[in-house]
Amino acid sequence: MNKALKKTITAVIVIFLAFILFHAATVITRPGEYRIVRQFGRIVRVDTSDSHPYGLGFKIPFIQSDTSISSKLMLYDLAASDVMTSDKKSMISDCFVLWRIEDPVKFIQKLSGSQQNAESRISSNVYNALKNVISSLTQEEVISGRDGELADLLTEKLGTNLSSYGIHVEKIETKMLDLPDENKDAVYTRMISERNNIAASFKAQGEQKAQEIKNGTDEQTTIILAQAQKTADTTIAEGEAKYMSILSKVYNDESKADFYSFVRQLDAMKVTLKNGENTIVLDKDSPIAKLFYGME
């Protein structure tokens, strides 16, 4: 074997060993995961994609090892279970949980880094929270709280119970919270009846209030009309008094008395002849007859 070939083989071996050494010494952390670095089985550090430039870190080759645990938000679908309300009514609950690992060291130490162990712990704690919350509510309150209120109560009740395991629960949501099939018809019928009774009560109260308003309005209308009639009568009386006063003054004036007496006679005739079928007999000496016949 010549010298040049030996140098080539040596260089290849060195490069290969360098590559193996570099690979054994690097820790590559991708987004959405924790990288756990151990030395002789003991956790010495936890890397994230933000803790090192480009997610690249280093370890002591052949002495330290690394494994990964997800840091993403995960979904766990719990099995449906029976729960009892405060008024002793049975209901079926089906929930799911959104959770993540917030402390990978605790997660590994307490749950051996097992997602299955974590889900088992989550199931137990969430069921206890669900049982405690629903047992404090009536069936009607549970049904009316399905739009989000119940999920908030469950999340609040669970609190930080799982933080000792390195787990953080983002949200508990109920997919289904319903009555057992054999109870549905009876419960819904009773609820409809209760709602109808409440509606009838509100309607009766409304009608009573409307009648009170109507009675008050009628009373006010009567008072206003009476006052208006009184004012009208007073005004008419005052007008008639003024009219009589004027007539009295006119008839007391001899120069005008004959004229106004003649005008009143004409007005009386106008009223009498209104229908056009009446006949009036006048004396030839009557001022009106003289007016009709052009007599002086």
KOLKOL-701592 format. One line per field, with one value per residue: residue number from 1; x, y, z of N, C-alpha, C in turn; residue in one letter. Coordinates in Angstrom, 3 decimals. Atoms other than C-alpha are relative to their C-alpha. Last residue first. Layout:
<atoms>
seq = c(NUM  ...)
neast = c(X  ...)
nnorth = c(Y  ...)
nup = c(Z  ...)
caeast = c(X  ...)
canorth = c(Y  ...)
caup = c(Z  ...)
ceast = c(X  ...)
cnorth = c(Y  ...)
cup = c(Z  ...)
type = c(a  ...)
</atoms>
This chain:
<atoms>
seq = c(296  295  294  293  292  291  290  289  288  287  286  285  284  283  282  281  280  279  278  277  276  275  274  273  272  271  270  269  268  267  266  265  264  263  262  261  260  259  258  257  256  255  254  253  252  251  250  249  248  247  246  245  244  243  242  241  240  239  238  237  236  235  234  233  232  231  230  229  228  227  226  225  224  223  222  221  220  219  218  217  216  215  214  213  212  211  210  209  208  207  206  205  204  203  202  201  200  199  198  197  196  195  194  193  192  191  190  189  188  187  186  185  184  183  182  181  180  179  178  177  176  175  174  173  172  171  170  169  168  167  166  165  164  163  162  161  160  159  158  157  156  155  154  153  152  151  150  149  148  147  146  145  144  143  142  141  140  139  138  137  136  135  134  133  132  131  130  129  128  127  126  125  124  123  122  121  120  119  118  117  116  115  114  113  112  111  110  109  108  107  106  105  104  103  102  101  100  99  98  97  96  95  94  93  92  91  90  89  88  87  86  85  84  83  82  81  80  79  78  77  76  75  74  73  72  71  70  69  68  67  66  65  64  63  62  61  60  59  58  57  56  55  54  53  52  51  50  49  48  47  46  45  44  43  42  41  40  39  38  37  36  35  34  33  32  31  30  29  28  27  26  25  24  23  22  21  20  19  18  17  16  15  14  13  12  11  10  9  8  7  6  5  4  3  2  1)
neast = c(-0.591  0.915  -0.512  0.842  0.210  -1.313  -0.365  0.840  -0.555  -1.208  -1.246  -0.719  -0.503  0.888  -0.445  1.013  0.146  0.645  0.841  1.376  0.594  0.304  -1.233  0.071  1.318  0.055  -0.989  0.608  1.053  -0.659  -0.509  1.168  0.360  -0.983  0.294  1.233  -0.351  -0.806  0.875  0.867  -0.416  -0.368  1.188  -0.275  0.191  1.435  0.563  -0.453  0.663  1.385  -0.045  -0.375  1.191  0.973  -0.504  0.184  1.423  0.341  -0.554  0.800  1.300  -0.230  -0.289  1.256  0.857  -0.548  0.239  1.425  0.213  -0.573  0.861  1.239  -0.334  -0.278  1.260  0.799  -0.566  0.312  1.431  0.182  -0.556  0.905  1.214  -0.336  -0.240  1.312  0.664  -0.641  0.408  1.394  0.042  -0.531  1.015  1.095  -0.452  -0.111  1.363  0.500  -0.700  0.547  1.338  -0.191  -0.470  1.132  0.898  -0.618  0.115  1.414  0.297  -0.640  0.668  1.356  0.072  0.522  1.284  1.091  0.145  0.737  1.399  0.444  1.387  0.582  0.958  1.224  0.847  1.459  0.439  1.246  0.874  1.056  -0.562  -0.441  -1.051  -1.289  -0.920  -0.155  -1.394  -1.076  -1.217  -0.018  -0.315  -1.399  -0.839  0.044  -0.791  -1.413  -0.404  -0.122  -1.334  -0.541  -0.773  -1.395  -0.082  0.429  -0.987  -1.175  0.353  0.016  1.206  0.970  0.389  0.736  1.380  0.710  0.206  0.957  1.314  0.450  0.305  1.249  1.109  0.194  0.426  1.345  0.932  0.082  0.678  1.422  0.531  0.110  1.077  1.254  0.961  0.014  -0.935  0.794  1.244  -0.211  -0.806  0.742  1.021  -0.744  -0.371  -1.244  -0.644  -1.036  -1.386  -1.057  -1.149  -0.905  -1.371  -0.872  -1.059  -0.963  -1.160  -0.320  -1.152  0.352  -0.021  1.373  0.352  0.208  1.258  -0.163  1.239  0.221  1.267  1.135  0.363  1.440  0.317  1.413  0.529  1.306  1.184  0.451  0.786  1.379  0.921  1.284  1.144  0.939  1.336  0.278  -0.060  0.223  -1.244  -0.065  -1.059  -0.748  -1.168  0.359  0.366  0.117  -1.266  -1.107  -0.353  -0.455  1.127  -0.153  1.094  0.580  -0.910  0.261  0.476  1.408  0.133  -1.350  -0.289  -1.391  -0.471  -1.102  -1.067  -0.496  1.071  1.162  0.939  1.337  0.832  1.391  1.001  -0.159  0.205  1.393  0.834  -0.214  0.664  1.444  0.377  0.028  1.124  1.242  0.042  0.314  1.405  0.834  -0.074  0.805  1.416  0.437  0.110  1.231  1.129  0.119  -0.869  0.867)
nnorth = c(-0.920  -1.030  -1.328  -0.570  0.926  0.277  -1.182  -0.001  1.020  -0.519  0.530  -1.072  -0.940  -1.158  -1.262  -1.030  -1.017  -1.239  -0.702  0.474  -0.444  1.162  0.744  0.370  0.590  1.296  0.876  0.480  0.940  1.244  0.662  0.566  1.193  1.049  0.436  0.782  1.314  0.752  0.456  1.085  1.277  -0.215  -0.083  -1.146  -1.212  -0.269  -0.362  -1.355  -0.914  -0.191  -0.802  -1.361  -0.628  -0.199  -1.136  -1.192  -0.326  -0.541  -1.352  -0.855  -0.219  -0.899  -1.328  -0.539  -0.350  -1.216  -1.094  -0.334  -0.682  -1.345  -0.756  -0.345  -1.024  -1.261  -0.494  -0.500  -1.286  -0.951  -0.323  -0.868  -1.314  -0.615  -0.398  -1.179  -1.118  -0.433  -0.711  -1.306  -0.777  -0.401  -1.032  -1.229  -0.502  -0.544  -1.281  -0.936  -0.384  -0.902  -1.283  -0.622  -0.503  -1.212  -1.065  -0.394  -0.771  -1.305  -0.790  -0.339  -1.073  -1.241  -0.475  -0.451  -1.221  -1.127  0.364  0.099  1.377  0.896  0.276  0.035  0.394  0.342  1.104  -0.245  1.197  -0.120  -1.253  0.189  -1.170  -0.098  -0.701  1.013  0.780  -0.680  0.828  1.336  0.413  -0.870  0.813  1.005  -0.671  -0.422  1.206  0.491  -0.930  0.243  1.233  -0.253  -0.479  -0.891  0.739  -0.442  -1.395  -0.080  0.694  -0.858  -1.151  0.461  0.742  -0.679  -1.250  0.340  0.347  -1.161  -1.004  0.515  0.052  -1.388  -0.483  0.633  -0.677  -1.334  0.106  0.570  -1.040  -0.964  0.680  0.007  -1.362  -0.274  0.849  -0.676  0.780  -0.516  0.769  0.840  0.473  0.544  1.231  0.954  0.596  0.713  1.355  0.270  -1.273  0.222  0.002  -0.072  -0.539  -0.917  0.110  -1.177  0.400  -1.029  0.596  -0.554  0.589  0.409  1.465  0.470  -0.230  -1.404  -0.231  -0.934  -0.430  0.501  -0.494  0.901  0.851  0.222  1.300  0.232  1.325  0.163  -0.495  -1.190  -1.020  0.046  -1.125  0.485  -0.907  0.404  -0.568  -0.106  1.321  1.249  0.766  0.849  1.017  -0.011  0.885  1.241  1.018  -0.471  0.043  -0.128  -1.402  -0.568  -0.297  -0.956  0.119  -1.228  -1.109  -1.150  -1.175  0.131  1.204  0.502  0.784  0.478  0.331  0.965  -0.188  1.104  0.860  -0.706  -0.507  -0.159  -0.786  0.155  -1.037  -1.171  0.395  0.434  -1.210  -0.779  0.726  -0.107  -1.380  -0.079  0.818  -0.730  -1.164  0.504  0.421  -1.209  -0.638  0.826  -0.146  -1.325  0.015  0.710  -0.878  -1.035  -1.167  -1.193)
nup = c(-0.932  -0.525  0.389  1.049  1.107  0.628  0.768  1.189  0.894  0.671  -0.565  -0.670  1.003  0.072  -0.580  0.279  -1.048  0.473  -0.967  0.160  1.272  0.837  0.324  1.413  0.262  -0.660  0.668  1.241  -0.381  -0.437  1.204  0.677  -0.737  0.326  1.364  -0.102  -0.542  0.993  1.084  -0.466  0.590  1.409  0.836  0.890  -0.803  -0.104  1.316  0.337  -0.929  0.438  1.230  -0.387  -0.577  1.079  0.768  -0.842  0.023  1.320  0.070  -0.890  0.651  1.132  -0.546  -0.521  1.140  0.606  -0.952  0.085  1.276  -0.115  -0.919  0.708  1.008  -0.702  -0.546  1.123  0.390  -1.072  0.089  1.160  -0.328  -0.974  0.700  0.809  -0.921  -0.484  1.100  0.103  -1.176  0.202  1.037  -0.592  -0.931  0.801  0.557  -1.117  -0.367  1.047  -0.174  -1.216  0.338  0.799  -0.890  -0.841  0.863  0.216  -1.234  -0.166  0.938  -0.465  -1.220  0.302  0.801  -0.778  -0.609  0.973  0.478  -0.875  0.303  -1.394  -0.230  1.299  -0.006  0.756  -0.030  0.040  0.605  0.749  -0.064  1.005  1.153  0.963  -0.662  0.182  0.791  -0.575  0.222  -0.462  0.141  -1.061  -1.263  0.086  -0.076  -1.381  -0.820  0.322  -0.675  -1.436  -0.358  1.012  0.998  -0.003  0.456  1.401  0.835  0.085  0.847  1.392  0.345  0.862  -0.658  -1.225  0.359  0.552  -1.043  -0.984  0.639  0.123  -1.351  -0.423  0.682  -0.573  -1.392  -0.046  0.427  -1.102  -1.097  0.326  -0.142  -1.438  -0.497  0.317  0.789  1.356  0.833  0.902  -0.604  -1.342  0.076  0.801  -0.866  -1.052  0.424  -0.731  -0.271  -1.021  0.470  -1.002  0.721  -0.692  0.473  0.042  0.922  0.394  0.654  1.311  0.693  1.359  0.136  -0.221  -1.404  -0.339  -0.701  -1.120  -0.661  -1.364  -0.553  0.197  -1.136  0.008  -0.580  -0.301  0.320  -0.630  0.699  -0.737  0.700  -0.495  0.226  0.508  0.063  1.051  -0.080  -1.438  -0.610  0.758  -0.088  -1.184  -0.072  -1.249  -0.051  -0.677  0.995  1.374  0.727  -0.955  -0.229  1.266  0.886  1.103  0.972  0.544  -0.279  0.871  -0.746  -0.370  -0.824  -0.214  -1.203  -0.006  -1.342  0.150  -0.987  -0.828  -0.501  -0.579  0.999  -0.578  0.905  -0.430  0.311  -0.864  -1.399  -0.135  0.094  -1.226  -1.095  0.236  -0.346  -1.468  -0.472  0.300  -0.895  -1.354  0.001  0.045  -1.325  -0.916  0.367  -0.436  -1.470  -0.325  0.327  -1.025  0.089  0.000)
caeast = c(-142.982  -143.926  -141.428  -143.491  -140.937  -139.692  -143.266  -144.127  -141.137  -142.083  -145.557  -148.424  -149.656  -149.851  -147.751  -148.806  -145.861  -145.871  -143.543  -142.127  -138.658  -136.981  -135.314  -138.399  -138.810  -135.079  -134.888  -138.068  -136.531  -133.377  -135.506  -137.388  -134.047  -132.887  -136.106  -135.620  -132.011  -133.178  -135.968  -133.625  -130.934  -132.098  -133.939  -130.734  -131.858  -132.269  -128.603  -127.317  -129.425  -128.317  -124.650  -125.243  -127.124  -124.171  -121.678  -123.787  -123.997  -120.243  -119.607  -121.982  -120.315  -116.858  -117.978  -119.583  -116.398  -114.214  -116.467  -116.478  -112.650  -112.374  -114.760  -112.883  -109.547  -110.945  -112.485  -109.242  -107.223  -109.538  -109.387  -105.581  -105.375  -107.720  -105.659  -102.388  -103.842  -105.244  -101.829  -100.169  -102.660  -102.147  -98.371  -98.598  -100.852  -98.428  -95.465  -97.337  -98.375  -94.752  -93.581  -96.234  -95.260  -91.607  -92.513  -94.559  -91.709  -89.311  -91.646  -91.993  -88.209  -87.670  -90.202  -88.969  -85.297  -85.375  -85.011  -82.365  -80.105  -79.930  -77.314  -73.950  -72.139  -68.943  -68.043  -64.890  -62.027  -59.387  -55.679  -54.698  -51.048  -49.055  -45.697  -47.032  -47.258  -49.149  -52.002  -54.157  -53.554  -57.201  -59.509  -62.404  -61.643  -61.502  -64.756  -66.517  -65.381  -66.660  -70.018  -70.431  -69.674  -72.996  -73.872  -74.878  -78.663  -78.516  -76.455  -78.669  -81.796  -80.235  -79.434  -75.854  -73.454  -73.201  -72.290  -69.192  -67.966  -68.472  -66.761  -63.799  -63.468  -63.750  -61.116  -58.695  -59.048  -58.923  -55.890  -53.983  -54.768  -53.854  -50.483  -49.743  -50.514  -48.352  -45.432  -42.501  -42.024  -45.124  -43.687  -40.017  -40.578  -43.420  -41.653  -38.634  -40.822  -42.486  -45.207  -46.490  -49.674  -53.416  -56.716  -59.285  -62.314  -65.653  -68.629  -71.083  -74.220  -76.774  -78.546  -80.862  -80.391  -81.380  -77.705  -76.843  -75.409  -72.748  -72.474  -69.379  -68.357  -64.684  -62.281  -60.873  -57.356  -56.137  -52.563  -51.005  -47.410  -44.409  -43.703  -40.947  -37.540  -34.578  -30.894  -27.794  -24.702  -21.590  -21.014  -20.372  -20.678  -23.557  -24.130  -26.934  -28.558  -32.094  -31.119  -29.445  -30.096  -32.816  -35.587  -35.894  -36.059  -33.398  -33.816  -30.790  -28.893  -31.505  -29.962  -29.736  -25.916  -26.009  -29.303  -30.292  -34.041  -35.023  -38.462  -40.606  -42.848  -40.081  -37.098  -34.175  -30.939  -28.414  -24.899  -22.013  -22.801  -23.230  -19.968  -18.142  -19.619  -18.656  -15.171  -14.797  -15.824  -13.495  -10.601  -11.309  -11.476  -8.219  -6.469  -7.662  -6.363  -3.010  -2.568  -3.368  -0.713  1.930  1.579  0.000)
canorth = c(102.818  99.716  97.824  94.643  92.555  95.400  96.628  93.093  93.075  96.370  94.910  97.214  94.747  92.128  89.085  85.470  83.108  79.899  76.952  74.534  75.974  73.925  77.003  79.209  79.399  79.936  82.707  84.254  84.441  86.000  88.592  89.406  89.774  92.236  94.315  94.469  95.481  98.369  99.516  99.594  101.619  105.197  104.236  103.081  100.845  98.013  98.227  98.356  95.367  93.552  94.118  92.966  89.937  89.048  89.564  87.322  84.803  84.917  84.557  81.610  80.067  80.548  79.053  76.123  75.575  75.756  73.274  71.029  71.169  70.396  67.477  66.255  66.461  64.636  61.910  61.517  61.260  58.534  56.706  56.928  55.564  52.728  51.978  52.018  49.684  47.443  47.302  46.415  43.611  42.397  42.404  40.550  37.964  37.593  37.188  34.496  32.742  32.772  31.313  28.605  27.878  27.627  25.197  23.072  23.047  21.993  19.193  17.923  18.134  16.133  13.427  13.058  12.972  10.512  7.175  8.612  9.675  13.446  15.517  17.172  16.636  18.001  19.743  21.851  22.021  24.610  25.392  22.641  22.974  19.849  19.674  16.995  19.435  21.747  19.236  20.650  24.197  25.178  22.238  24.248  27.250  25.080  23.378  26.684  28.110  25.017  25.353  28.977  28.251  27.705  24.604  26.701  26.473  22.678  22.668  25.293  23.272  20.100  21.894  22.849  21.932  18.283  19.559  21.355  18.570  15.799  17.787  18.619  14.945  13.896  16.457  15.181  11.501  12.061  14.346  11.726  9.026  11.434  12.102  8.403  7.817  10.777  9.146  11.289  9.045  10.653  12.345  12.794  13.150  15.661  17.477  17.992  18.800  21.759  23.338  20.206  21.110  20.699  21.038  18.768  16.965  16.283  13.899  14.165  12.074  13.312  11.859  14.069  14.239  17.906  18.805  17.173  13.665  12.634  9.705  9.435  9.770  8.917  11.835  13.180  14.520  17.305  18.553  22.021  21.604  21.217  17.651  15.712  14.950  12.812  13.594  11.752  12.770  10.712  9.405  12.943  15.797  17.932  20.748  22.992  23.906  25.292  27.877  29.896  28.231  28.739  29.521  26.020  24.667  22.947  21.284  20.711  18.243  15.507  12.472  9.185  9.085  12.623  13.621  16.360  16.770  18.534  20.162  20.220  22.434  24.004  21.664  21.172  19.786  18.638  18.146  16.184  12.705  14.111  16.000  12.870  10.725  13.352  13.638  9.846  9.813  12.696  10.982  7.678  9.426  11.255  8.029  6.263  9.100  9.253  5.490  5.744  8.425  6.354  3.292  0.000)
caup = c(1.916  -0.036  -2.109  -1.890  0.032  2.262  2.974  3.998  6.305  7.907  8.623  7.616  5.037  7.759  6.997  6.416  6.347  4.340  4.920  2.275  1.668  4.427  6.018  5.872  9.668  10.305  7.747  9.133  12.611  11.197  9.355  12.566  14.386  11.725  12.129  15.891  15.297  13.050  15.359  18.386  16.660  17.159  20.338  22.061  24.951  22.491  21.559  25.126  26.081  22.988  23.932  27.495  26.211  24.004  26.829  29.052  26.230  25.790  29.552  29.652  26.615  28.169  31.472  29.701  27.672  30.802  32.579  29.518  29.369  33.067  32.683  29.606  31.463  34.501  32.347  30.372  33.609  34.867  31.543  31.595  35.128  34.223  31.095  33.044  35.655  32.905  31.216  34.532  35.075  31.505  31.988  35.280  33.654  30.720  33.090  35.020  31.808  30.604  33.924  33.708  30.094  31.128  33.900  31.492  28.974  31.749  32.834  29.271  28.800  31.976  31.110  27.525  28.439  31.318  29.473  27.156  30.028  30.150  28.429  28.704  25.442  23.980  27.234  27.146  29.625  28.814  29.039  31.479  32.530  33.343  35.143  37.487  40.416  38.048  37.833  40.645  39.454  39.044  38.440  39.856  37.630  34.505  35.507  36.233  32.892  31.063  32.862  31.825  28.186  26.403  28.474  31.475  30.903  31.076  34.278  35.916  35.095  36.501  39.723  40.473  43.307  42.219  38.750  40.028  42.312  39.733  36.994  39.230  40.213  36.557  35.587  38.212  37.289  33.537  33.815  35.815  33.234  30.450  32.066  32.523  28.842  27.861  29.646  30.774  33.803  35.341  38.441  37.497  33.754  34.037  36.851  34.554  31.532  33.283  31.101  29.381  27.520  27.862  26.012  27.669  26.256  27.866  27.675  30.568  31.077  33.605  36.642  38.680  42.447  42.864  43.368  40.050  39.613  37.097  34.681  32.484  28.846  28.260  28.154  24.885  25.407  23.173  23.086  22.919  21.820  24.136  23.022  24.794  23.250  24.291  24.881  26.015  27.995  28.520  24.972  23.720  26.210  25.014  22.546  21.364  18.037  17.981  15.341  18.093  21.452  24.104  21.623  20.144  23.680  25.755  29.153  31.390  33.593  33.895  35.596  33.658  33.570  32.201  30.707  28.208  27.645  24.433  24.762  21.655  19.515  17.422  16.898  19.281  17.831  20.453  19.153  20.719  19.377  15.862  16.139  17.385  14.616  12.024  13.497  13.410  9.743  8.933  10.712  8.944  5.571  6.271  7.325  4.191  2.028  3.823  3.454  -0.249  -0.706  1.115  -1.058  0.000)
ceast = c(-0.715  0.738  -0.876  0.467  -0.718  -0.168  1.329  0.325  -0.820  0.576  1.198  1.328  0.759  0.573  -1.100  0.395  -1.012  -0.191  -0.559  -0.991  -1.421  -0.661  -0.280  1.161  -0.088  -1.304  -0.034  0.926  -0.679  -1.034  0.677  0.418  -1.227  -0.363  0.942  -0.383  -1.220  0.329  0.773  -0.874  -0.945  0.373  0.343  -1.137  0.280  -0.318  -1.467  -0.618  0.368  -0.724  -1.414  0.003  0.275  -1.239  -0.969  0.456  -0.281  -1.453  -0.342  0.498  -0.864  -1.311  0.161  0.192  -1.307  -0.865  0.490  -0.342  -1.455  -0.223  0.503  -0.920  -1.251  0.258  0.182  -1.317  -0.790  0.518  -0.390  -1.456  -0.197  0.482  -0.974  -1.247  0.308  0.131  -1.356  -0.661  0.573  -0.505  -1.416  -0.056  0.456  -1.075  -1.121  0.414  0.008  -1.405  -0.503  0.637  -0.639  -1.353  0.165  0.388  -1.193  -0.876  0.575  -0.201  -1.468  -0.331  0.575  -0.680  -1.421  -0.295  -0.623  -1.353  -1.234  0.079  -0.604  -1.515  -0.264  -1.475  -0.547  -0.893  -1.291  -0.646  -1.511  -0.467  -1.220  -0.802  -1.008  0.615  0.528  1.145  1.368  1.031  0.268  1.383  1.214  1.265  0.119  0.437  1.476  0.910  0.038  0.908  1.473  0.508  0.200  1.376  0.660  0.862  1.436  0.134  -0.352  1.080  1.199  -0.304  0.071  -1.243  -1.044  -0.437  -0.818  -1.466  -0.808  -0.307  -1.072  -1.405  -0.523  -0.391  -1.334  -1.180  -0.328  -0.534  -1.438  -0.989  -0.186  -0.809  -1.499  -0.612  -0.220  -1.187  -1.285  -0.998  0.011  0.862  -0.742  -1.274  0.121  0.731  -0.755  -0.990  0.740  0.425  1.306  0.706  0.930  1.376  1.099  1.106  0.823  1.295  0.862  1.071  0.899  1.243  0.176  1.268  -0.500  -0.158  -1.431  -0.412  -0.094  -1.381  0.331  -1.311  -0.241  -1.246  -1.178  -0.357  -1.516  -0.180  -1.455  -0.600  -1.255  -1.247  -0.346  -0.749  -1.367  -0.931  -1.226  -1.180  -0.838  -1.423  -0.240  0.185  -0.208  1.341  -0.077  1.014  0.738  1.148  -0.354  -0.260  -0.214  1.372  1.236  0.406  0.543  -1.329  0.183  -1.130  -0.499  0.914  -0.161  -0.577  -1.421  -0.085  1.472  0.273  1.406  0.612  1.070  0.987  0.492  -1.061  -1.148  -0.911  -1.429  -0.839  -1.376  -1.075  0.037  -0.325  -1.465  -0.893  0.095  -0.773  -1.506  -0.424  -0.132  -1.211  -1.304  -0.147  -0.423  -1.477  -0.907  -0.033  -0.890  -1.497  -0.514  -0.228  -1.331  -1.228  -0.387  0.903)
cnorth = c(-0.100  0.877  1.100  1.409  0.666  -0.879  -0.221  1.196  -0.071  -1.013  0.564  -0.465  1.152  1.008  1.064  1.259  1.043  0.950  1.289  0.698  -0.427  0.370  -1.157  -0.871  -0.539  -0.699  -1.404  -0.977  -0.577  -1.050  -1.335  -0.747  -0.661  -1.309  -1.148  -0.545  -0.890  -1.423  -0.843  -0.538  -1.148  -1.309  0.143  0.069  1.258  1.231  0.385  0.458  1.445  1.010  0.282  0.922  1.427  0.715  0.352  1.253  1.241  0.410  0.653  1.446  0.949  0.323  1.022  1.415  0.625  0.463  1.326  1.168  0.432  0.798  1.431  0.832  0.439  1.119  1.353  0.592  0.627  1.392  1.038  0.415  0.989  1.402  0.698  0.520  1.280  1.176  0.539  0.839  1.415  0.835  0.508  1.152  1.307  0.601  0.667  1.384  1.016  0.497  1.018  1.366  0.681  0.610  1.312  1.148  0.508  0.885  1.402  0.865  0.424  1.164  1.338  0.592  0.516  1.235  1.167  -0.258  -0.109  -1.433  -0.957  -0.148  -0.012  -0.320  -0.206  -1.242  0.347  -1.374  0.170  1.360  -0.245  1.282  0.206  0.644  -1.118  -0.757  0.651  -0.851  -1.394  -0.489  0.773  -0.852  -1.006  0.665  0.367  -1.215  -0.453  0.908  -0.300  -1.236  0.209  0.564  0.901  -0.663  0.501  1.420  0.145  -0.619  0.928  1.156  -0.413  -0.868  0.772  1.244  -0.356  -0.333  1.191  1.052  -0.443  0.055  1.433  0.468  -0.606  0.731  1.373  -0.028  -0.490  1.114  0.949  -0.707  0.021  1.378  0.222  -0.799  0.799  -0.680  0.468  -0.802  -1.010  -0.618  -0.645  -1.347  -1.091  -0.685  -0.799  -1.433  -0.173  1.332  -0.292  0.017  0.231  0.442  1.114  -0.284  1.228  -0.601  1.113  -0.688  0.638  -0.487  -0.479  -1.480  -0.427  0.139  1.474  0.294  0.929  0.542  -0.633  0.607  -0.898  -0.981  -0.114  -1.405  -0.119  -1.321  -0.175  0.600  1.168  1.156  -0.294  1.204  -0.720  0.963  -0.484  0.529  0.019  -1.246  -1.337  -0.734  -0.752  -1.143  0.178  -0.975  -1.344  -1.163  0.531  -0.021  0.161  1.461  0.626  0.201  1.096  -0.353  1.315  1.152  1.180  1.182  -0.124  -1.130  -0.383  -0.678  -0.589  -0.203  -1.056  0.507  -1.176  -1.001  0.755  0.660  0.016  0.923  -0.401  1.062  1.198  -0.367  -0.362  1.240  0.791  -0.687  0.200  1.393  0.069  -0.758  0.784  1.166  -0.457  -0.357  1.228  0.629  -0.771  0.198  1.349  -0.037  -0.652  0.892  1.063  1.243)
cup = c(1.331  0.969  0.450  -0.417  -1.180  -1.233  -0.718  -0.876  -1.272  -0.983  -0.753  0.596  0.612  -0.984  -0.140  0.739  -0.470  1.177  -0.625  0.958  -0.197  -1.324  -0.943  -0.450  -1.415  -0.341  0.591  -0.722  -1.223  0.366  0.359  -1.268  -0.624  0.689  -0.408  -1.356  0.180  0.500  -1.010  -1.118  0.328  -0.695  -1.469  -1.011  -0.813  0.870  0.113  -1.321  -0.323  0.873  -0.504  -1.209  0.410  0.503  -1.115  -0.741  0.841  -0.083  -1.338  -0.053  0.833  -0.713  -1.126  0.544  0.469  -1.164  -0.582  0.919  -0.160  -1.279  0.144  0.875  -0.756  -1.001  0.679  0.483  -1.151  -0.351  1.047  -0.148  -1.133  0.372  0.943  -0.708  -0.774  0.963  0.439  -1.090  -0.061  1.170  -0.234  -0.997  0.653  0.903  -0.800  -0.487  1.143  0.333  -1.018  0.245  1.203  -0.381  -0.760  0.932  0.803  -0.881  -0.190  1.234  0.087  -0.926  0.457  1.226  -0.161  -0.846  0.762  0.653  -0.892  -0.521  1.010  -0.060  1.495  0.142  -1.411  0.051  -0.723  0.112  0.108  -0.512  -0.890  0.218  -1.111  -1.242  -0.897  0.670  -0.182  -0.725  0.562  -0.375  0.468  -0.059  1.145  1.298  -0.014  0.183  1.455  0.821  -0.246  0.733  1.485  0.359  -1.040  -1.052  -0.071  -0.531  -1.477  -0.883  -0.168  -0.956  -1.466  -0.178  -0.798  0.768  1.239  -0.252  -0.510  1.066  0.992  -0.586  -0.031  1.401  0.410  -0.637  0.589  1.421  0.119  -0.338  1.184  1.084  -0.258  0.239  1.498  0.511  -0.222  -0.910  -1.453  -0.973  -0.873  0.572  1.380  -0.060  -0.738  0.954  1.070  -0.323  0.790  0.220  1.175  -0.661  1.031  -0.953  0.637  -0.759  -0.254  -0.905  -0.510  -0.549  -1.370  -0.702  -1.369  -0.347  0.304  1.463  0.384  0.575  1.160  0.548  1.372  0.634  -0.361  1.115  0.127  0.552  0.440  -0.470  0.851  -0.643  0.930  -0.662  0.616  -0.123  -0.576  -0.001  -1.185  0.220  1.509  0.860  -0.697  -0.009  1.325  0.015  1.325  0.149  0.650  -0.954  -1.413  -0.667  0.885  0.151  -1.273  -0.714  -1.039  -0.972  -0.594  0.395  -0.949  0.753  0.556  1.012  0.040  1.347  -0.096  1.376  -0.306  1.035  0.816  0.454  0.687  -1.025  0.548  -0.881  0.526  -0.225  0.938  1.451  0.203  0.010  1.301  1.123  -0.157  0.473  1.512  0.527  -0.212  0.968  1.375  0.041  0.063  1.383  0.958  -0.288  0.513  1.493  0.377  -0.236  1.026  0.000)
type = c(e  m  g  y  f  l  k  a  i  p  s  d  k  d  l  v  i  t  n  e  g  n  k  l  t  v  k  m  a  d  l  q  r  v  f  s  y  f  d  a  k  s  e  d  n  y  v  k  s  l  i  s  m  y  k  a  e  g  e  a  i  t  t  d  a  t  k  q  a  q  a  l  i  i  t  t  q  e  d  t  g  n  k  i  e  q  a  k  q  e  g  q  a  k  f  s  a  a  i  n  n  r  e  s  i  m  r  t  y  v  a  d  k  n  e  d  p  l  d  l  m  k  t  e  i  k  e  v  h  i  g  y  s  s  l  n  t  g  l  k  e  t  l  l  d  a  l  e  g  d  r  g  s  i  v  e  e  q  t  l  s  s  i  v  n  k  l  a  n  y  v  n  s  s  i  r  s  e  a  n  q  q  s  g  s  l  k  q  i  f  k  v  p  d  e  i  r  w  l  v  f  c  d  s  i  m  s  k  k  d  s  t  m  v  d  s  a  a  l  d  y  l  m  l  k  s  s  i  s  t  d  s  q  i  f  p  i  k  f  g  l  g  y  p  h  s  d  s  t  d  v  r  v  i  r  g  f  q  r  v  i  r  y  e  g  p  r  t  i  v  t  a  a  h  f  l  i  f  a  l  f  i  v  i  v  a  t  i  t  k  k  l  a  k  n  m)
</atoms>
